[in-house]
Amino acid sequence: MYAYLKYKKTIAAKQKERADRIAELMPVYGTPLTAEEVKIFRISVPDLVAEVHKGLVKPIDVLHAYGKRALKAQEDTNCLTEIMFKDAEKQAEVCNDHGIQLSRADVRKVH
């Protein structure tokens, strides 16, 4: 019984941590998708990377678009375990200058 109670306490603490991190996010994540963000979802990953490298799309804009989608999915399905948007924003700002890296899995179409 002790193990079960400890487990429940751990779950509650983790859920509170997640809720607190979501509450601390920049206001942009609480706004509807913009027309430009919707366009990001229509671009294949390799083409999106190329547009980022050409300076046509900013990494922070990609992050905001996917972040909004992730938070909507969280509302609907409770699917997020870790909220690391602040760290991702720092990396996106660096990528504004240097582009983004892809793994081989990122360029394959997953069905």
C-alpha positions as CSV (number, residue, x, y, z in Angstrom):
1,M,0.0,0.0,0.0
2,Y,2.9,2.4,0.8
3,A,4.3,1.9,-2.7
4,Y,1.0,2.8,-4.3
5,L,0.6,5.9,-2.2
6,K,4.2,7.0,-3.0
7,Y,3.4,6.4,-6.7
8,K,0.3,8.5,-6.5
9,K,2.2,11.3,-4.8
10,T,4.9,11.2,-7.4
11,I,2.3,11.4,-10.2
12,A,0.6,14.3,-8.6
13,A,3.9,16.2,-8.1
14,K,4.9,15.6,-11.8
15,Q,1.5,16.7,-13.0
16,K,1.7,19.9,-11.0
17,E,5.2,20.6,-12.3
18,R,3.9,20.1,-15.9
19,A,1.0,22.4,-15.2
20,D,3.2,25.1,-13.7
21,R,5.6,25.0,-16.6
22,I,2.7,25.3,-19.1
23,A,1.4,28.3,-17.0
24,E,4.8,30.0,-17.2
25,L,5.0,29.8,-21.0
26,M,5.1,33.0,-23.1
27,P,1.7,34.3,-24.1
28,V,2.3,33.4,-27.7
29,Y,1.6,29.8,-27.0
30,G,-1.9,30.7,-25.8
31,T,-2.9,32.3,-29.1
32,P,-4.5,30.7,-32.1
33,L,-2.3,29.5,-35.0
34,T,-1.4,32.4,-37.4
35,A,-1.7,32.0,-41.1
36,E,2.1,31.8,-41.3
37,E,2.2,29.0,-38.6
38,V,-0.4,27.0,-40.5
39,K,1.8,27.2,-43.6
40,I,4.6,25.7,-41.6
41,F,2.6,22.5,-41.2
42,R,2.1,22.3,-45.0
43,I,5.8,22.2,-45.7
44,S,7.8,18.9,-45.6
45,V,10.6,18.7,-43.1
46,P,13.4,18.8,-45.7
47,D,11.7,21.8,-47.4
48,L,11.2,23.5,-44.1
49,V,14.9,23.0,-43.2
50,A,15.8,24.5,-46.6
51,E,13.6,27.5,-45.9
52,V,15.1,28.0,-42.5
53,H,18.6,27.8,-44.0
54,K,17.6,30.4,-46.7
55,G,16.2,32.7,-44.0
56,L,12.6,32.4,-45.2
57,V,11.4,30.9,-42.0
58,K,12.8,31.5,-38.5
59,P,13.3,28.5,-36.2
60,I,11.5,30.3,-33.4
61,D,8.4,30.5,-35.6
62,V,8.6,26.8,-36.2
63,L,8.9,26.2,-32.5
64,H,5.9,28.4,-31.8
65,A,3.8,26.6,-34.4
66,Y,4.7,23.1,-33.1
67,G,4.5,24.3,-29.5
68,K,0.9,25.5,-30.0
69,R,0.0,22.2,-31.6
70,A,1.6,20.2,-28.8
71,L,-0.3,22.2,-26.2
72,K,-3.6,21.6,-28.0
73,A,-2.8,17.9,-28.1
74,Q,-2.0,18.1,-24.3
75,E,-5.4,19.6,-23.7
76,D,-7.2,16.9,-25.7
77,T,-5.2,13.8,-24.7
78,N,-2.9,14.5,-21.8
79,C,0.1,13.4,-23.9
80,L,3.0,15.6,-22.8
81,T,5.3,14.4,-20.1
82,E,8.0,17.1,-20.2
83,I,7.6,20.8,-21.0
84,M,10.9,22.1,-22.3
85,F,9.8,25.1,-24.4
86,K,12.1,27.6,-22.6
87,D,15.1,25.5,-23.4
88,A,13.9,25.0,-27.0
89,E,13.4,28.8,-27.4
90,K,17.0,29.4,-26.4
91,Q,18.1,26.8,-29.0
92,A,15.8,28.3,-31.6
93,E,17.4,31.7,-31.1
94,V,20.8,30.1,-31.7
95,C,19.5,28.4,-34.8
96,N,18.3,31.7,-36.2
97,D,22.0,32.3,-36.8
98,H,23.2,28.8,-37.6
99,G,20.2,26.8,-39.1
100,I,18.9,23.5,-37.8
101,Q,20.3,20.0,-37.8
102,L,18.3,17.0,-38.8
103,S,18.7,13.3,-38.0
104,R,18.1,10.8,-40.7
105,A,14.7,9.9,-39.2
106,D,13.5,13.5,-39.6
107,V,13.7,13.3,-43.4
108,R,11.8,10.0,-43.8
109,K,8.1,10.0,-44.3
110,V,6.4,8.1,-41.5
111,H,3.1,6.6,-42.4
